[in-house]
Amino acid sequence: SSDLNCPDHGTTGTTIPNQQVIMTDQDFVAYRDGRYKSIMEFYDHRAVSNKRWHGVFSVYILSTSVAIAPILAIDLLVEGVGKITAAILAPTVALATGLASKFGFHDHWLSYRATWDALQHEVHWHDASVGPYKGVQDRNALFVERVEQLISREGTDWLARQASIEQRKETEKKRS
């Protein structure tokens, strides 16, 4: 058998009699410890970040919205203070709602976490030779293919979410 250079990933493999390339365990470890590890870190970081921002905006919107009525009641004790405070806070609720919608923190958080979860399953299935990896001749190459498909799907889904956000903005402009 001879070594072949796989241009897409810079890995080498071994030719088997029917001319298929088998990904070596060494190549698999290099992929897993390189690209796979970095992509897992990326999706985890993005999921955590978007979850955090979603939480910050949600808590602000909820707590400020709930606080406006009692703040207006303060006006009964100290005239003008409640109205001024409410007048300042009310637009910030609209602003925070708009920003949370524009940046899509909730949708991105769920999507990044779902992709991370799917990628996590792949390595467990691969290592245990179960599910799609059961009885497969080259489970290492299959792992790379499936991981890259998941990454590609997430990229396509992200673009669709961005297009949806833009479409909602255009619809809201037309209503105004």
Salt bridges, closest charged atoms under 4 A:
ASP33 OD1 - ARG32 NE 3.09
ASP44 OD1 - ARG113 NH2 2.92
ASP75 OD2 - LYS83 NZ 3.83
ASP107 OD1 - HIS106 ND1 3.89
GLU122 OE2 - ARG146 NH2 2.74
ASP127 OD1 - HIS126 ND1 3.00
GLU148 OE2 - ARG35 NE 2.65
GLU154 OE2 - ARG161 NH2 3.14
GLU166 OE2 - LYS169 NZ 3.07
GLU170 OE2 - LYS173 NZ 3.83
